[in-house]
Each structure stands twice: as C-alpha cells, then as structure tokens.
Amino acid sequence: MEQSASKSSTVYGYGLYLGIASIVYFLMMSYSGLMGNKALGLLGLVLMIVFIVLGLNNYKKKENKGFLGYGQGVGIGTLISLVGGVVSSIFTYVFYAFIDPAKHTEYLAIMQEEQMKAGVSEAQLEQMEGMMSIFQGPMAMAIMGIFSSVIVGLIISLIVSAILKKDAEPAF
C-alpha cells in the first residue's frame, strides 16, 4: 500500500512539474515570436525527457530502495507524461479559447505559411482550411496534446526505463 502512495506522489509531483514547465515554455514561445521554430520545438521534447528521468530516479532512489523494474519505469514515466499533458493541455485550451484568442489565429497563420513553404498550392490550402479549423481548434488541440503526450511519454519511458532499471535481487 505504501508503494502505490509513493508512486502516485512521484507521478503527480513530476507530472505537475512537467505541466508547469511546458506552460512556461509555451508562453515563452508564443510571446517571443518563435512559435513554429522547429529547432526550439525540440526543447519541449527535452523537457519531457528531463522530467521523466528525474521522476524515475526519484522513485528508484527515494521510494523503492534503489530498485526500478522495467514495467514500473514504463508505467510511472507514461503516467508522468499523462499528468503533464493534461495540465498543459487544459492551460492551452483556456489560453486559446479565453485568455488570448488572437494567438490562436496567429498560430493558424503560421501553420498555413508552413504548408505553403512545403509546396501546398493555394487551392489545396483553401480546401484544407475547413479541416484545419476543426482539428486546430482549442478543444481539438487540447485533446491531441494529451494523446501526443502519452504516446511520446510512452516511447521515452520505454527507453529511459531500459537504461535506469535495476531489479531487486531474488531472496533465497
């Protein structure tokens, strides 16, 4: 029973830290005019890696007596990314829907510009515009943010757990 409590404190604690760091990162990107910058976009991935590694290390060293099973690591890391994704996605929805809807319009314009640079014609862009407004709306972005956080967090957790795992010695 104690272990599940310590797992949840690790998951919620580091998930909340990840969510807050993601919000700060999102605001910095939005207001610095760097939204859409691919190189800086990877920083969001680095944030997720850092908080999953920190969370798993914390659980391993402080909560589980120096041991971390592969399955435990994958589960805890994925849940950290889920909590972080939910926190940041709720903020993203509130931000685009209520706080600064003009930033959402700006974001859509950046997406259209990227499509044109990729060689999409104006006619194709007009056809895509209706679909983009549906799939790039604040609610859809929040839902997709949660799903993508979980998927990316699972992949990161699979890798990090393989590196950090240390099984308990069997007792004879």
C-alpha positions as CSV (number, residue, x, y, z in Angstrom):
1,M,0.0,0.0,0.0
2,E,2.9,2.4,0.7
3,Q,4.4,1.8,-2.7
4,S,1.2,2.9,-4.5
5,A,1.2,6.1,-2.4
6,S,4.8,6.8,-3.3
7,K,4.2,6.0,-7.0
8,S,1.3,8.4,-7.0
9,S,3.2,11.2,-5.3
10,T,6.0,10.7,-7.9
11,V,3.6,10.7,-10.8
12,Y,1.6,13.7,-9.7
13,G,4.6,15.7,-8.5
14,Y,6.8,15.3,-11.5
15,G,3.7,15.3,-13.8
16,L,2.8,18.7,-12.3
17,Y,6.3,20.0,-12.7
18,L,6.3,18.9,-16.3
19,G,3.0,20.6,-17.0
20,I,4.1,23.8,-15.4
21,A,7.4,23.7,-17.3
22,S,5.5,23.1,-20.5
23,I,3.2,26.0,-19.8
24,V,6.2,28.3,-19.2
25,Y,7.8,27.0,-22.4
26,F,4.6,27.5,-24.4
27,L,4.2,31.1,-23.1
28,M,7.9,31.9,-24.0
29,M,7.5,30.5,-27.5
30,S,4.1,32.3,-28.0
31,Y,5.2,35.7,-26.9
32,S,8.8,35.7,-28.3
33,G,7.5,35.2,-31.8
34,L,9.3,31.8,-32.1
35,M,6.1,29.7,-32.4
36,G,6.7,27.2,-35.2
37,N,10.5,27.2,-34.9
38,K,11.4,23.5,-35.4
39,A,14.7,23.6,-33.6
40,L,13.3,25.2,-30.5
41,G,10.3,22.9,-30.7
42,L,12.6,20.1,-29.7
43,L,13.1,21.8,-26.4
44,G,9.6,20.6,-25.4
45,L,10.7,17.0,-26.0
46,V,13.8,17.6,-23.9
47,L,11.6,18.9,-21.1
48,M,9.6,15.7,-21.1
49,I,12.8,13.6,-21.1
50,V,14.2,15.5,-18.2
51,F,11.1,15.2,-16.0
52,I,10.6,11.5,-16.8
53,V,14.3,10.8,-15.9
54,L,14.1,12.9,-12.7
55,G,10.8,11.3,-11.7
56,L,12.1,7.7,-12.3
57,N,15.3,8.5,-10.5
58,N,13.4,9.9,-7.6
59,Y,11.2,6.9,-7.4
60,K,14.1,4.5,-7.7
61,K,16.3,6.1,-5.1
62,K,13.9,7.5,-2.5
63,E,10.8,5.5,-2.8
64,N,11.8,2.0,-3.9
65,K,15.1,1.3,-2.1
66,G,17.3,1.7,-5.2
67,F,15.3,-0.6,-7.4
68,L,13.3,0.0,-10.5
69,G,11.6,-2.7,-12.6
70,Y,11.3,-2.1,-16.3
71,G,7.5,-2.3,-16.2
72,Q,7.4,0.1,-13.2
73,G,9.5,2.6,-15.0
74,V,7.4,2.4,-18.2
75,G,4.2,2.8,-16.2
76,I,5.4,5.7,-14.0
77,G,7.1,7.5,-16.8
78,T,4.0,7.3,-19.0
79,L,1.8,8.5,-16.2
80,I,4.1,11.4,-15.5
81,S,3.7,12.4,-19.2
82,L,-0.1,11.9,-18.9
83,V,-0.4,14.3,-15.9
84,G,1.9,16.8,-17.6
85,G,-0.1,16.6,-20.8
86,V,-3.4,17.1,-19.0
87,V,-2.1,20.1,-17.1
88,S,-0.5,21.8,-20.2
89,S,-3.5,20.9,-22.5
90,I,-6.0,22.4,-20.1
91,F,-3.9,25.6,-20.0
92,T,-3.6,25.6,-23.8
93,Y,-7.4,25.3,-24.2
94,V,-8.0,28.1,-21.7
95,F,-5.3,30.2,-23.2
96,Y,-6.5,29.9,-26.8
97,A,-10.2,30.0,-26.0
98,F,-10.4,32.7,-23.4
99,I,-7.1,34.4,-22.5
100,D,-5.7,35.3,-25.9
101,P,-7.7,34.0,-28.9
102,A,-5.7,36.2,-31.2
103,K,-2.7,34.0,-30.6
104,H,-4.7,31.0,-31.9
105,T,-5.3,32.9,-35.1
106,E,-1.6,33.7,-35.3
107,Y,-0.8,30.1,-34.8
108,L,-3.1,29.0,-37.6
109,A,-1.5,31.6,-39.9
110,I,2.0,30.1,-39.1
111,M,0.6,26.6,-39.9
112,Q,-0.7,27.9,-43.2
113,E,2.6,29.6,-44.0
114,E,4.5,26.3,-43.3
115,Q,2.1,24.4,-45.6
116,M,2.8,26.9,-48.4
117,K,6.6,26.6,-47.9
118,A,6.1,22.8,-48.1
119,G,4.6,23.3,-51.6
120,V,0.9,23.1,-51.0
121,S,-0.9,25.2,-53.5
122,E,-3.4,28.0,-52.6
123,A,-6.3,25.9,-53.9
124,Q,-5.3,22.9,-51.8
125,L,-4.8,25.2,-48.8
126,E,-8.3,26.6,-49.2
127,Q,-9.7,23.0,-49.2
128,M,-7.6,22.2,-46.1
129,E,-8.7,25.4,-44.3
130,G,-12.0,24.0,-43.1
131,M,-10.4,20.8,-41.8
132,M,-7.6,22.8,-40.2
133,S,-10.1,25.0,-38.3
134,I,-11.7,21.9,-36.9
135,F,-8.5,20.0,-36.0
136,Q,-6.6,23.0,-34.9
137,G,-9.4,24.5,-32.7
138,P,-8.6,24.9,-29.0
139,M,-10.5,21.8,-27.8
140,A,-9.0,19.6,-30.5
141,M,-5.6,20.9,-29.7
142,A,-6.1,20.1,-26.0
143,I,-7.2,16.6,-26.8
144,M,-4.5,15.9,-29.3
145,G,-2.0,17.4,-26.8
146,I,-3.0,14.8,-24.2
147,F,-2.8,11.9,-26.7
148,S,0.6,13.0,-28.1
149,S,2.0,13.5,-24.6
150,V,1.1,9.9,-23.6
151,I,2.4,8.5,-26.9
152,V,5.7,10.4,-26.7
153,G,6.0,9.8,-23.0
154,L,5.5,6.1,-23.5
155,I,8.3,6.0,-26.1
156,I,10.6,8.0,-23.8
157,S,9.7,5.8,-20.8
158,L,10.5,2.6,-22.8
159,I,14.0,3.9,-23.5
160,V,14.7,5.5,-20.1
161,S,13.3,2.6,-18.2
162,A,15.7,0.2,-20.0
163,I,18.6,2.4,-19.0
164,L,17.6,3.0,-15.4
165,K,16.1,-0.4,-14.5
166,K,17.6,-2.3,-11.6
167,D,15.7,-5.3,-10.4
168,A,15.8,-6.4,-6.8
169,E,18.0,-9.4,-6.0
170,P,15.9,-12.5,-5.6
171,A,15.7,-13.7,-2.0
172,F,16.5,-17.4,-1.4
